[in-house]
Amino acid sequence: MKTDRIFSFACVAAMAASLSGGVYASTATPVQQGHWVGTWSAPMAQASPTQKQLQVISASGNQTIREIVHTSLGGASVRIRLANTFGSQALSVDAVYVGLQQDGASLVHGSNHAVTFGGSGSVVIPAGGLALSDAVPLTVGSEQNLVVSLFADHAANGITEHASALTTNYVASGNEAAQETGDPFKTKLSSWLYLSGVDVLAAPEVKGSVVALGDSITDGSASKKDENGRWTDVLARRFLSGPAEDAMGVLNQGYGGNNVLTSTPCFAVNAVARVDRDVISQTGVRDVILLEGINDISQPDFAKTGKISAAILPCLSQREVTAEEIIAGYKQIIAQTHEMGLKIFGGTLTPYEGFAGWTPAGEAKREAINRWIRTSGAYDGIIDFAKAVADPQSPQRFAPQYDSGDHLHPNTAGHKAMGEAIDLRLFR
C-alpha cells in the first residue's frame, strides 16, 4: 500500500484551529506514516431528463463547477475521484483545484491547490471510466468543508451526477477553477456532478471506512440543506467523539428513490448492481450498513394512486415484488460483501404508514422483512432503525417528533435518532 508522511490527529486539529483567522496556515510537523481512507463519497447516476436544475449547465461547456463536500475524517493529504460512468463520450476535464471553504463559493486564502492526474493538470476520462487524482499536499480536518472546482467540457456528454446533494454548489462561466473568491460563481446548483469521492491520508490507527448503502433516507432527504444532518453525518461525529483508534471514515452511498431489485430512469441502478462500484471499490472500506427496500415495497403502490405527476411516474418502479424477493436481494449483497472480507450490518426498514404509497399488503411485506433482518443471523449485526423512530403506540408509523411530514422520511431529529441508534461496538 502506498504511504506518505501524515500529521497526527492533534496536529490536524491545531491546523484547523489556525483557520479561524481566514488564512490557510499549517504549523504541524510530520510525525508518522498513514494510509488512504475514504472520507466522503456520493453514488453516481445518469442525469434524469426531469431535472430542471441542470438547465444551468451549458450544452457548450466553458463552465467551472464548484462543488462543496463535507469530510468525515481528516488527514495530511487528499485525492479525489471523478466519474464519467454514464457519459456517452469521453469527458475532458481541463483544470481541477481543491481547497478549504471559507464561505459560500469562497475559499480560505492560500488553500486552493491544483490537482493533477499522473502529473498532468488535465485528464480525459473515457465514457464509462473513472479518474483517481495524484495526492494533493493539503491538510484537512475532520468535519471540514472542501471545495472542488472543475473546469470541464461536458458538451455532448451524458452527465454523471448525484442528483440531491443537500449542499449548495456553484457554477461560473469560463475557467475560474483557480479563483479563491466566490465572485464569479453567480449560479447555484444542488447536485454533485462528476465528483464521486474524496480520500485522505489518515493516521495509522484509523481502521478504515464504513459504507452506508441505501436510498433517500440514507441520502438525507428531509434533513436541512447545508447542515450535514443526515444519519450518516451523525454517525461520523460519534466516531470522532471517541478514542482515536475508533475513528472511521463514513461514506454515504444513498441515492434517492433507489430500489434493491429494480433500476429506474431517475433513481440509479438497483442496489444489487451497485455493490461492486459503490461499496467494494471504496477506499479503505471495512464495514457496510445496508438500509434499503422501502421503495421496492411502496413505489408500485404509489404509482397506482394517481397522486403523482405524469412526468415523475416513469421514474417509479412499477414492478411488484414479494418480501422473499427483496430478502433474496439482501442475501446477494451480503454474499458479495462477505466475499471481499467485509462485515455488513442490516438496518430494519423504517415505518411509512400515512405515506400515499402505503397499503396493508405493503406493511405486511415490511414487517416480514424486518423479522428476517432481526432473526435470520445472515448479517454480522443488526441496527434497529425502525424501532429508533417508530411511534411506540403505532409502530407502523413514524413517531410525530421524527416525521418529516410525508410519513416516509425522517426529519432532522429523526436522522439524529437513527444515527444515535447505532451501536459503535459493531465496528470494533
KAHUMO-V342182 format. One record per backbone hydrogen bond with DSSP energy under -1.0 kcal/mol. NH is the residue of the N-H (numbers start at 0). CO is the residue of the C=O. E is the energy in kcal/mol with one decimal. If there is no record, write none. Layout:
NH CO E
NH CO E
This chain:
5 31 -2.4
11 7 -2.5
12 8 -2.5
13 9 -2.0
14 10 -2.6
15 11 -2.5
16 12 -2.2
17 13 -1.5
18 15 -1.3
19 16 -1.5
21 18 -2.6
23 108 -2.5
30 5 -1.5
31 5 -1.5
34 201 -1.9
36 199 -2.3
37 282 -2.1
38 197 -2.7
39 197 -1.7
41 195 -1.8
44 160 -2.4
46 158 -2.6
50 47 -1.6
51 49 -1.1
54 51 -2.0
55 52 -1.4
56 53 -1.6
60 57 -1.4
63 171 -2.7
64 149 -2.9
65 169 -3.0
66 147 -3.3
68 145 -2.2
70 143 -2.7
71 38 -1.1
74 139 -1.8
75 200 -2.0
77 135 -2.1
78 198 -1.7
80 196 -2.6
81 130 -2.6
82 193 -3.1
83 128 -2.9
86 83 -1.6
90 124 -3.0
92 122 -3.0
93 150 -2.1
94 150 -1.1
96 148 -2.0
97 112 -2.5
98 146 -2.1
100 144 -2.4
101 105 -2.8
102 105 -1.1
105 102 -2.7
106 179 -2.7
107 99 -2.8
108 21 -1.3
110 107 -2.2
112 97 -2.9
114 95 -2.9
116 119 -2.8
119 116 -1.4
122 92 -2.5
124 90 -2.9
127 83 -2.6
128 125 -2.8
130 81 -2.4
132 79 -2.6
133 115 -3.2
135 77 -3.3
137 135 -2.8
139 74 -2.4
145 68 -3.1
146 98 -2.7
147 66 -3.0
148 96 -2.7
149 64 -2.8
150 94 -2.8
151 62 -1.1
152 91 -2.5
153 151 -1.2
156 153 -1.8
160 44 -2.8
161 191 -2.8
164 189 -2.7
168 188 -3.0
169 65 -2.8
170 186 -2.4
171 63 -2.2
173 61 -2.9
175 173 -1.0
178 175 -1.1
184 181 -1.6
185 183 -1.5
186 170 -1.7
188 168 -2.4
191 161 -2.2
193 159 -2.5
195 80 -2.2
196 80 -1.2
197 39 -2.5
198 78 -2.7
199 36 -2.7
200 76 -2.0
201 34 -2.7
201 199 -1.2
205 202 -1.8
208 283 -2.3
209 248 -2.9
210 286 -2.6
211 250 -2.8
212 288 -2.8
213 252 -1.2
218 214 -2.5
219 215 -1.3
220 215 -2.3
222 219 -2.5
225 165 -2.8
226 223 -1.5
233 229 -2.0
234 230 -2.1
235 231 -2.2
236 232 -2.2
237 233 -1.9
238 234 -2.1
239 235 -1.7
240 236 -1.3
241 238 -1.0
245 242 -1.9
246 243 -1.3
248 207 -2.1
250 209 -3.2
252 211 -2.6
254 213 -1.6
257 254 -2.1
263 267 -1.4
270 258 -2.4
271 259 -1.6
277 273 -3.2
278 274 -1.7
279 274 -2.2
280 275 -1.5
281 278 -1.7
284 281 -1.3
285 208 -2.7
286 208 -1.5
287 342 -1.8
288 210 -2.8
289 344 -2.5
290 212 -2.4
296 292 -1.4
297 293 -2.7
298 294 -2.3
301 297 -2.9
302 298 -2.6
304 301 -1.3
312 308 -1.9
314 311 -2.1
315 312 -1.4
325 321 -1.9
326 322 -2.5
327 323 -1.9
328 324 -1.7
329 325 -2.1
330 326 -2.5
331 327 -1.6
332 328 -2.0
333 329 -3.0
334 330 -2.4
335 331 -2.2
336 332 -2.2
337 333 -2.7
338 334 -2.1
340 337 -1.9
341 336 -2.2
342 285 -1.9
344 287 -3.1
345 380 -2.1
346 289 -2.9
347 382 -1.9
351 395 -1.0
352 395 -2.3
354 351 -2.1
357 354 -2.2
362 358 -2.5
363 359 -2.0
364 360 -1.6
365 361 -2.3
366 362 -2.5
367 363 -2.1
368 364 -2.7
369 365 -2.5
370 366 -2.1
371 367 -1.9
372 368 -2.6
373 369 -2.4
374 370 -1.9
375 371 -2.6
379 343 -2.7
382 345 -2.8
384 382 -1.9
387 383 -1.5
388 384 -1.3
389 385 -1.6
390 396 -2.6
393 390 -1.1
396 393 -2.5
398 388 -3.1
401 398 -2.3
403 408 -2.1
410 401 -1.8
414 410 -2.6
415 411 -2.1
416 412 -2.3
417 413 -2.3
418 414 -2.7
419 415 -2.1
425 422 -2.0
426 423 -1.4
427 424 -1.4
